[in-house]
Amino acid sequence: MTNRLLLGVIAVAASLVAPAGHAPIAAEPRVPQFKVDITWPKPLPNKWIIGEISGLYADPQDNIWVIHRPATISPRYTRAAQNPDAECCVAAPPVIEFSPAGDVIRAWGGPPKDQAGKGYDWPSTEHGVTVDHKGNVWVLGNGGGPIGADGKPDRTKDDGMVLKFTADGKFLLQIGGRGAGKNLDTTRVNHAPKVVFDPKANEAFVADGYGNKRVIVFDADTGKFKRMWGAYGKPPTDENEARTDGTYPLTAPPQQFQQVHCIARSNDNLIYVCDRLNNRVQIFNPNGTFVKEFLYPAKLDGFPGRVTDIAFSNDPAQAFMIVTNSNTEAVHIVRRNDGKEVARFGRPGSNAGEFKGAHMVASDSKGNIFVGEAGNARVQRFAPVP
């Protein structure tokens, strides 16, 4: 098997034998290794083409939900939209559901033709798609407002919304709207990139995000505000801490979030938050109580540096975090108990198994890893090696 296909390393420890008279030593989980699957996804139908990948989610049926940014596709690649006889191409709808085999199941989304009649504001820049515990699809955005006649965004209409739809794209709920809310605003967000859910409590946890420095929690049915918190579980604030550029002493980490880019919930009901520009992960109980953090100050080739997104391994204990890193353009396999790297795969580039703008990550029940790239405008699947 070539180095390009064999990605990752194998850890020891299928079992360990204890010395006589001592209790058995618990076996460490085997570190997974992966190879890129160039057959996934299948070619898109309808002359479709996709732009930057800005959201990725694996649902309980192992269908993969993708949200992309049609506005990032060059007009030279969408000639079929103006001339149906042209060979290529048409921008695909922003939200696409793929089957485990890589076929398109359905696709929808975009600004409603009758904005008032539909009752929702589609983001000016798409960011984040998640399926909740009732099968509904949530969409977020991090744009600076619709582009005006002068070619510039209308910054009075920033993306301050969280949207909820049925799996077929029927509008259900909007939290917030045009115009960004501040850190103490309980009714809207500010360029929020991702949402996850606690099924038992029926709550939506929003990473908020690009403009704010907090996690904010809403009732998943009504959109009613429940609570919010900043770094270390402290109250969020609009005061700005000096930017770190991702470099700081381990003994004096930043006291505020700088960019809450992702949020993930583990099986043991912990909330993991990516503070991307501060190069760290903070972990909380659902009530906002700080548990611990993993610090990764920037180094030339350090790990993982800029933590962009998090998924978890498919073993029952979810022993490993799967981390995309926009500094190294790699995927890092990290022990969840102590944040230490045990394997990595990928490098900068545009070939199979390489990344440009490794943006979002998801994992399914079979152990496959999916990486959405902004730079290469694609999703790659990496299958576990037996």
C-alpha positions as CSV (number, residue, x, y, z in Angstrom):
1,M,0.0,0.0,0.0
2,T,1.4,3.4,-0.9
3,N,2.2,6.1,1.6
4,R,-0.5,8.3,0.0
5,L,-3.1,5.7,0.8
6,L,-1.9,4.5,4.1
7,L,-2.6,7.4,6.5
8,G,-1.9,7.3,10.1
9,V,-0.1,4.9,12.5
10,I,-1.1,1.9,14.5
11,A,-0.8,2.0,18.3
12,V,0.1,-1.0,20.3
13,A,-2.1,-2.5,22.9
14,A,-4.7,-4.9,21.9
15,S,-4.2,-6.2,25.5
16,L,-1.7,-5.9,28.3
17,V,-0.7,-8.5,30.8
18,A,-0.3,-7.5,34.4
19,P,2.4,-8.8,36.6
20,A,1.5,-11.6,39.0
21,G,-0.5,-10.4,42.0
22,H,-1.7,-7.2,40.3
23,A,-4.9,-6.3,38.7
24,P,-5.0,-6.4,34.8
25,I,-3.8,-3.2,33.1
26,A,-6.6,-1.7,31.0
27,A,-5.9,-1.9,27.3
28,E,-5.7,1.3,25.4
29,P,-7.9,1.5,22.4
30,R,-6.3,0.8,19.1
31,V,-5.5,4.1,17.3
32,P,-7.4,4.0,14.0
33,Q,-5.6,4.4,10.6
34,F,-7.2,5.5,7.4
35,K,-7.0,5.6,3.6
36,V,-8.6,8.0,1.3
37,D,-11.6,6.7,-0.6
38,I,-11.5,8.3,-4.1
39,T,-14.9,6.8,-5.0
40,W,-16.9,9.1,-2.6
41,P,-18.9,11.0,-3.3
42,K,-20.4,10.1,-6.7
43,P,-20.5,12.7,-9.5
44,L,-23.1,15.4,-8.9
45,P,-26.3,15.4,-11.0
46,N,-27.9,18.2,-12.9
47,K,-24.6,19.8,-14.0
48,W,-24.1,20.9,-10.4
49,I,-20.9,22.3,-9.0
50,I,-20.2,23.2,-5.3
51,G,-18.2,26.0,-3.7
52,E,-16.4,26.3,-0.4
53,I,-17.5,23.7,2.1
54,S,-18.6,25.4,5.3
55,G,-20.5,22.7,7.2
56,L,-20.6,19.0,7.5
57,Y,-22.6,16.5,9.6
58,A,-23.1,12.7,9.7
59,D,-26.7,11.8,10.8
60,P,-27.8,8.6,12.6
61,Q,-28.4,6.9,9.3
62,D,-24.8,7.7,8.2
63,N,-26.1,10.2,5.6
64,I,-23.7,13.1,5.2
65,W,-25.1,16.6,5.2
66,V,-23.1,19.3,3.5
67,I,-23.5,23.0,3.3
68,H,-21.5,25.0,0.8
69,R,-21.2,28.6,-0.5
70,P,-22.6,29.0,-4.0
71,A,-21.4,32.6,-4.1
72,T,-17.8,31.4,-4.0
73,I,-18.0,29.7,-7.3
74,S,-16.4,31.6,-10.2
75,P,-18.9,32.7,-12.9
76,R,-16.6,31.0,-15.5
77,Y,-17.8,27.7,-13.9
78,T,-21.5,28.4,-13.9
79,R,-22.1,29.1,-17.6
80,A,-24.9,26.5,-17.8
81,A,-26.9,28.6,-15.4
82,Q,-27.1,31.3,-18.1
83,N,-27.0,28.9,-21.1
84,P,-28.7,25.6,-20.6
85,D,-26.9,24.2,-23.6
86,A,-23.5,24.8,-22.0
87,E,-21.7,21.7,-20.8
88,C,-20.9,23.1,-17.3
89,C,-22.1,24.1,-14.7
90,V,-24.9,25.2,-12.3
91,A,-24.3,26.0,-8.6
92,A,-25.8,23.3,-6.5
93,P,-28.3,24.2,-3.8
94,P,-26.5,25.1,-0.6
95,V,-27.7,22.1,1.5
96,I,-27.0,18.7,0.1
97,E,-27.7,15.3,1.7
98,F,-25.5,12.4,0.5
99,S,-26.2,8.7,1.1
100,P,-23.5,6.5,2.6
101,A,-22.7,5.4,-0.9
102,G,-22.2,9.0,-2.0
103,D,-25.4,9.6,-4.0
104,V,-27.3,12.8,-3.6
105,I,-30.6,12.2,-1.7
106,R,-31.9,15.7,-1.7
107,A,-30.7,19.3,-2.0
108,W,-32.3,22.6,-1.1
109,G,-31.8,26.1,0.5
110,G,-30.9,29.6,-0.5
111,P,-32.7,32.9,-0.2
112,P,-36.5,32.6,-0.5
113,K,-38.0,34.2,-3.6
114,D,-40.7,35.8,-1.4
115,Q,-38.7,36.8,1.7
116,A,-41.7,38.2,3.5
117,G,-43.9,35.2,2.7
118,K,-41.3,32.7,3.8
119,G,-40.5,34.4,7.0
120,Y,-36.8,33.8,7.2
121,D,-33.5,35.4,6.3
122,W,-31.1,33.1,4.5
123,P,-27.4,33.8,5.5
124,S,-25.4,36.0,3.2
125,T,-22.5,33.5,3.8
126,E,-23.4,29.9,4.7
127,H,-21.6,28.3,7.7
128,G,-22.7,25.2,9.5
129,V,-25.3,22.5,9.1
130,T,-26.5,20.1,11.8
131,V,-29.3,17.6,12.1
132,D,-31.0,17.6,15.5
133,H,-32.4,14.6,17.5
134,K,-35.8,15.1,15.8
135,G,-34.5,15.0,12.3
136,N,-34.7,18.7,11.6
137,V,-31.8,20.6,9.9
138,W,-30.2,23.7,11.3
139,V,-28.3,26.2,9.2
140,L,-26.1,29.2,10.3
141,G,-24.1,31.9,8.6
142,N,-21.1,34.2,9.1
143,G,-21.6,36.8,6.4
144,G,-21.2,40.5,6.5
145,G,-24.6,41.1,4.9
146,P,-26.0,41.0,1.4
147,I,-23.9,42.5,-1.3
148,G,-25.1,45.9,-2.5
149,A,-25.0,47.7,-5.8
150,D,-21.5,49.0,-4.9
151,G,-20.2,45.5,-4.6
152,K,-19.8,45.7,-0.8
153,P,-21.7,43.9,2.0
154,D,-24.3,45.9,3.9
155,R,-22.8,45.6,7.4
156,T,-26.1,46.7,9.0
157,K,-27.5,43.3,7.9
158,D,-24.8,40.9,9.1
159,D,-25.7,37.3,9.7
160,G,-27.3,37.2,13.1
161,M,-29.6,34.2,12.6
162,V,-30.0,30.5,13.4
163,L,-32.4,28.7,11.1
164,K,-34.3,25.4,11.5
165,F,-35.9,23.4,8.6
166,T,-37.4,20.0,8.0
167,A,-35.2,17.5,6.3
168,D,-36.9,18.5,3.0
169,G,-36.2,22.2,3.5
170,K,-39.5,23.4,4.9
171,F,-38.9,26.5,7.2
172,L,-39.7,25.9,10.9
173,L,-37.9,28.5,13.1
174,Q,-35.6,31.5,13.0
175,I,-33.7,32.7,16.0
176,G,-32.3,36.2,15.5
177,G,-32.1,37.8,12.0
178,R,-30.3,40.4,10.0
179,G,-27.9,42.5,12.1
180,A,-25.4,41.0,14.5
181,G,-26.1,40.8,18.3
182,K,-23.5,41.5,20.9
183,N,-22.2,39.1,23.6
184,L,-25.0,39.9,26.1
185,D,-27.8,39.7,23.5
186,T,-30.1,36.8,24.2
187,T,-32.2,37.1,21.0
188,R,-29.6,36.9,18.2
189,V,-26.1,35.7,17.4
190,N,-23.1,37.3,15.6
191,H,-21.7,35.2,12.7
192,A,-22.3,31.9,14.4
193,P,-20.7,28.9,12.7
194,K,-22.1,25.7,14.3
195,V,-24.8,24.2,16.5
196,V,-25.1,20.9,18.4
197,F,-27.9,19.4,20.5
198,D,-28.6,17.8,23.8
199,P,-31.5,15.4,23.0
200,K,-32.5,14.8,26.6
201,A,-32.7,18.5,27.5
202,N,-34.0,19.4,24.0
203,E,-31.4,22.2,23.8
204,A,-29.4,23.8,21.0
205,F,-25.8,24.8,21.8
206,V,-24.6,27.5,19.4
207,A,-20.9,28.4,18.8
208,D,-21.1,32.2,18.6
209,G,-18.5,32.6,17.1
210,Y,-16.8,34.9,14.6
211,G,-18.3,38.1,16.0
212,N,-19.0,37.1,19.6
213,K,-17.0,35.2,22.2
214,R,-19.4,32.8,23.7
215,V,-21.6,29.6,23.7
216,I,-25.3,30.4,23.8
217,V,-28.0,27.8,24.5
218,F,-31.6,27.9,23.2
219,D,-34.7,25.7,23.5
220,A,-34.6,23.5,20.4
221,D,-38.4,23.8,19.9
222,T,-39.2,27.4,20.7
223,G,-35.8,29.2,20.3
224,K,-36.2,30.6,23.8
225,F,-32.9,31.7,25.4
226,K,-31.7,29.4,28.2
227,R,-28.1,30.4,29.2
228,M,-24.7,31.4,27.8
229,W,-21.1,31.5,28.8
230,G,-17.6,32.6,27.7
231,A,-14.1,31.1,28.2
232,Y,-13.7,29.1,31.4
233,G,-17.5,29.3,32.0
234,K,-17.3,33.0,32.8
235,P,-19.9,35.5,31.7
236,P,-19.3,36.6,28.1
237,T,-18.2,40.2,27.5
238,D,-17.8,42.7,24.7
239,E,-14.4,43.8,26.1
240,N,-11.6,42.8,23.8
241,E,-8.6,40.9,25.1
242,A,-5.2,41.5,23.3
243,R,-5.0,39.1,20.4
244,T,-2.5,36.3,20.8
245,D,-1.9,35.2,17.2
246,G,-2.1,31.7,18.7
247,T,1.1,32.0,20.7
248,Y,1.1,32.3,24.6
249,P,2.8,30.6,27.6
250,L,1.1,27.5,28.8
251,T,1.0,29.1,32.3
252,A,-0.9,32.1,31.0
253,P,-3.5,31.2,28.4
254,P,-6.0,33.8,27.1
255,Q,-8.9,34.5,29.4
256,Q,-11.4,35.1,26.6
257,F,-12.4,33.2,23.6
258,Q,-11.1,34.7,20.4
259,Q,-13.0,32.7,17.8
260,V,-15.5,30.1,18.8
261,H,-15.4,28.2,15.5
262,C,-16.8,24.8,16.4
263,I,-18.8,23.0,19.1
264,A,-19.3,19.3,19.6
265,R,-21.1,17.1,22.2
266,S,-19.6,13.7,23.3
267,N,-21.6,10.6,24.3
268,D,-20.8,11.4,28.0
269,N,-22.5,14.7,27.6
270,L,-19.5,17.0,27.6
271,I,-19.5,20.1,25.3
272,Y,-16.2,20.6,23.4
273,V,-15.5,24.1,22.0
274,C,-12.9,25.1,19.4
275,D,-11.3,28.4,20.2
276,R,-9.7,28.5,16.7
277,L,-7.5,31.6,16.8
278,N,-6.4,30.9,20.4
279,N,-5.3,27.4,19.3
280,R,-7.1,25.4,22.0
281,V,-10.1,23.3,23.0
282,Q,-12.2,24.0,26.1
283,I,-14.5,21.4,27.6
284,F,-17.6,22.1,29.6
285,N,-20.6,20.5,31.3
286,P,-23.9,21.4,29.6
287,N,-24.6,24.0,32.3
288,G,-21.5,25.9,31.3
289,T,-19.2,24.7,34.1
290,F,-15.6,24.6,32.9
291,V,-14.0,21.1,33.0
292,K,-10.6,21.4,31.4
293,E,-8.8,22.6,28.3
294,F,-6.2,21.4,25.8
295,L,-3.7,24.1,24.8
296,Y,-1.8,24.1,21.5
297,P,0.1,27.3,21.2
298,A,1.4,28.0,17.7
299,K,4.6,26.4,16.5
300,L,6.1,26.1,13.1
301,D,4.8,22.6,12.6
302,G,3.1,22.1,15.9
303,F,0.0,20.2,16.7
304,P,-2.7,20.9,16.3
305,G,-2.3,24.7,16.3
306,R,-5.4,26.2,14.8
307,V,-8.2,23.8,15.9
308,T,-10.9,24.2,13.2
309,D,-13.4,21.5,13.9
310,I,-13.8,18.4,16.1
311,A,-15.5,15.0,15.6
312,F,-15.2,11.8,17.7
313,S,-14.1,8.2,17.0
314,N,-16.8,5.6,16.7
315,D,-15.9,3.4,19.6
316,P,-18.4,3.4,22.5
317,A,-16.1,5.5,24.7
318,Q,-15.2,7.9,21.9
319,A,-11.6,7.5,23.0
320,F,-10.3,9.9,20.3
321,M,-11.0,13.3,19.1
322,I,-10.6,13.9,15.3
323,V,-9.3,17.4,14.8
324,T,-8.9,19.4,11.6
325,N,-6.1,21.9,11.7
326,S,-5.9,24.8,9.3
327,N,-2.3,25.4,10.3
328,T,-0.9,22.0,9.3
329,E,-3.7,21.2,6.7
330,A,-3.9,17.8,8.4
331,V,-6.3,15.7,10.4
332,H,-5.0,14.8,13.9
333,I,-6.1,11.9,16.0
334,V,-6.1,13.0,19.6
335,R,-6.7,11.1,22.9
336,R,-9.8,12.6,24.4
337,N,-8.7,12.0,28.0
338,D,-5.5,14.1,27.8
339,G,-5.5,15.9,24.4
340,K,-2.3,14.2,23.2
341,E,-1.8,13.5,19.5
342,V,-1.4,9.8,18.6
343,A,-1.6,10.0,14.8
344,R,-2.2,12.3,11.9
345,F,-2.8,12.2,8.2
346,G,-2.9,14.6,5.3
347,R,-0.7,17.5,4.1
348,P,-1.3,20.7,2.1
349,G,-2.2,20.1,-1.5
350,S,-5.0,19.2,-4.0
351,N,-4.4,15.5,-4.6
352,A,-6.4,12.8,-3.0
353,G,-5.7,12.7,0.7
354,E,-4.3,16.2,0.8
355,F,-6.1,19.4,2.0
356,K,-6.5,23.1,1.2
357,G,-8.5,24.9,3.7
358,A,-9.4,21.8,5.8
359,H,-12.5,23.4,7.3
360,M,-15.0,20.9,8.8
361,V,-14.9,17.3,9.9
362,A,-17.5,14.6,10.6
363,S,-17.4,10.9,11.5
364,D,-20.0,8.2,10.9
365,S,-20.9,5.0,12.8
366,K,-18.7,2.9,10.6
367,G,-15.6,4.9,11.6
368,N,-15.3,6.8,8.3
369,I,-14.0,10.4,8.5
370,F,-15.3,13.1,6.2
371,V,-13.3,16.3,5.7
372,G,-14.8,19.4,4.0
373,E,-12.4,21.8,2.4
374,A,-12.9,25.5,1.7
375,G,-9.9,25.8,-0.6
376,N,-10.4,22.7,-2.7
377,A,-14.3,23.0,-2.5
378,R,-14.8,19.3,-1.9
379,V,-15.5,16.6,0.7
380,Q,-13.2,13.7,1.0
381,R,-14.0,10.4,2.8
382,F,-11.3,8.5,4.7
383,A,-12.1,4.8,5.4
384,P,-10.7,3.0,8.4
385,V,-8.1,0.3,7.6
386,P,-9.0,-3.0,9.2
